[in-house]
Amino acid sequence: MALYSEKVMDHFTHPRNVGIIEDADGVGEIGNAKCGDIMKMYLKVEDNVITDVKFETFGCGSAIATSSMATEMIKGKSIDEALRLTNKAVAEALDGLPAHKMHCSVLAEEAIKAAVKDYYDRNGIAYDKRQFPDEDCPHCHE
């Protein structure tokens, strides 16, 4: 059996939604250069719907693939739907990840949440702080 699924390899070699949204409504960055994986997500939101999403990722193939898949999974969805996206759902959509790479899917989930939090902060929207990760990479402290 191959270490990576065909979907992981496809999203790594042909990532979707790569880039920057200059006038983003929300931007979230998760990770740590020491750890080796940094994800930055950009959201464009209209009427509570994510109309565009882009990412920049510095990291391994799994980090790029999970970023790409996560953006595909939230584009066109409501903010609430995006907040319900789990790292497990991202990994499953990629037909699995090796156990030692699951932290990449966690970073993708957390980068989305960080971008939504930034959107809420910019727009004075109240939220439950427990919904959002700390802005530090927990994987880097293992």
C-alpha angles and dihedrals in degrees: 000000000000119000091232129038122240089252092055090050092047093051090045096050096035106027117188125223097014116166145049131300102214095200096036119168091214135016126189130184124190131175141047132256089225088060092045100234124093123169126188120188127194122199132196110196131191123176091348092305124116102236095174136012131181135175144201116201131185107193149067128326092269091054091052093045094049091047091051095047093045092054090050090051096053102037108112092012128117120258089251091054091049091052090054093056108114131203088240091058091050092050091047091050087056090051090251140310130234110267092247090056099050089099087072091064089048090054091051091052091047094047090056091049091048090052091049090049089052089049090052092047093049091050100040092243113160117234143167106264090211088070091070134067124241110264091248128086108251090194090063091063097055 
